[in-house]
Amino acid sequence: MQLSETFAQIKSLKQKVFQTRDIVTFLDITVTTASKALARLAKQGHLIQLRHGLWMLPETINLFALPEQLTAPFPSYVSLQSALYYHGMIEQIPEIVYAVSLHRTKIFKTPIATISIHHLATTFYFGYIIENGVKIATPEKALLDFFYLHPTKSRWFTALPELKIPKTFDYDLCCKWLQKIPSISRKVMVENQLRTNAIL
């Protein structure tokens, strides 16, 4: 099969993101053949390789959709600095797309963006909305997630630029969600951060 025909078949799948094994099954070819064809298409700029065995079409790029694609089958949602900027709470544009997940903490360096994934306890994984098919933390949860991760070794969450709290910010909801932090010491630490930043 010609490379151009292979690409046409891939586009006919109408999948924004797909795995090598999807192409193996769809085209009934070997893993080796599929891998070589996909690599050649990526080299020509027709595809983007997100990680080993995971590909996407360039015209479907939505940076905020990448975290959950990369952490699958574990769920994730955009949060932290990325969500705070999205909601207009900080002015500095993050150079990295930040997300929280049930996946382990990991940094994915793709050709189009660096995606920083940070693990949350299952009991603290909530508080997101879905916009344009993408999960993104609410203003309240994005702030809580940031302070929740404050003590991590990366030191990416030690300080925030000046915060702008939107008029729609739900202080009561923020306090309610604060109580869902499973660790007492972590809960006290987050509460202190909220008070220091005049949120409570």
N, C-alpha and C positions, 0 to 999 in steps of 0.2 A: 504494500500500500504506500502510495506517495505521501510525503510529509504534509503537503497541502490538504490532501484528502483526510489524513488523520486529524488535522486541526479542525477541518469542517465537521467531522464526526464528533469531536470533543465539544465544539460549540453547540451542536445539536442537542447535547445533553441538557443544556440550559441550567447548569449548576454553577454557582458562583465559585465555589471551592470544591475540590474533589481530590481523591487519593489515587495513587498509582493503581491500586487494586481495582478501583472502579473502572479504570480504562482497560485493564486486563480482562475484566468480565464483559464489559460493553463491547469491546472490539474482538474478543476471543483471541487474544494474543498472549505471548509469554510475558512474564515480569521483565525479563531482560529487554525484550523488544519495546515494551511500553516505556520502560525507564529511559532507554536511549532516545526514543522519539520525543518524550516530554523534555528531556534535557536539551535536545536540539531546538525545540520550540521555545524554550526559555532563553537560550542563547540568542535566538533571533528576536527576542522581545515580545513574542506572542503569549507567553505564560510567565508567571512569577512563582518561584519555588519558595514557599513559606518556611518549610522545614523538610526534613527527609520524608519523602513519600506524600507530601501535601502541596497542592498546586492551586493557583487561581488565575482567572483571566484579568488582565490589567484594567479593562474598562469597568470592572465591577468593584473597584477598590473603595472600601469604606473602612477607614482605619479603626473606628470604634467597633466594627464587626469582627476584627481579627482576633481579639483575645479569646472569645468563646470557640472560634475555629481551632485555635492553637491548643486550647486546654481540653478539648473534647476527648473522652466522653464526660469529663468533669465540667460542671457549669461555671460560668464566670460572668461578671458584669463590670463595666467601666466605672471607676471610682477615683478616690484620692485627688491628686492635682488635676487630672484630666476632667473629672466630673465637676470639681470646684470651678475650673475655668469655664466649662460648658455652661454652668449656671450663673456665670458672671460674678462669682465670689472672690476670685483673684484675677489680676490683670496680666500676670506673666504667663505667656503661652508655654505649656510644657513641651519639651523636645521629645519626650517619651510618652507613649500611651500607657497609662497606669490602669490596672484592673485588679480586682480581688476575686478569689476563686476557692473552690474546694480542692483544686489542683495544688501540688506543692509549689512553693515559691520558686520562680524561675524567670530568667530573662531570655526572651526570644529575639534574636537579631535577624530581621528579615531584610530583603532588598529595599523595602519601602518604608519601614519604621522599626524602631526598637519597642518591643512590647514587654512591659514589666509586670509580672504576675505575682501577687502576694496572697499567701494562704490565710484563710479565715476559718475559725471553728465553725462546724456545721450549725450550731445554735445561734451564730451571729451572722449567718449568710442570709440576708433579706434586705429589704429597703430599697428596691430598685423599681424603675418604671421602664416601659418599653416604648421607644420612639424610633420610628422608621425601621422597625424590626431589630433594633439594638437595645440591649439591656444597659441601663445607666443609673447610677445611684441618685437618689433624691438629694437635694441640698443637705438635709439633715444627716442622712446616712453617709454621704461623702465626707462630711466633717468628722463624724464619729469614727469612720474607718481610718481616717488620717491619724487621729489621736490614739486609736486602738493600736496602730502599728508604730507609734512613737518610739518604743524601746527597742525596735529591731536593730540588728547589727549594721545594716546598710547605712543607717543615719540619714536616709532620704526623707525621713518624716520628723526631723528634730525641730524644724521651725517653718512657719508659713509666712508668705508675704502678707501685707496688710489685707485683712479680710473685709469684704463688703457683704454684710448680711442682708439678703433680699427681704422685702416687706412681707413676702409670703412664707418666710421661714417659720416653721411650726416648733416653737420652743417646748411645748408640752409633749409633742411627739418625740423630740430629741431626748427629753428626760425619761420618757417611757422606754425608749430603745436602749438608753444607757443601762437600764436595769437588767437587760438581757445578756450583758457581758458575763460569761460564766465564771471568770476568775475575779475574786473580790479585790485582790491587789490591783489587777488591771482596771477594774471598774473605778476604783478610787483614783488611779492615775489619770484615766480619761476625764473623770469629773473635775479633777484639779486643772487639767489642760483647758477644759471648757470655761472654768471660772477665770483662769488667767487671761483667756482671750475674750472675756466679757460676754460669753454666750449664755451663761447661767446667772 
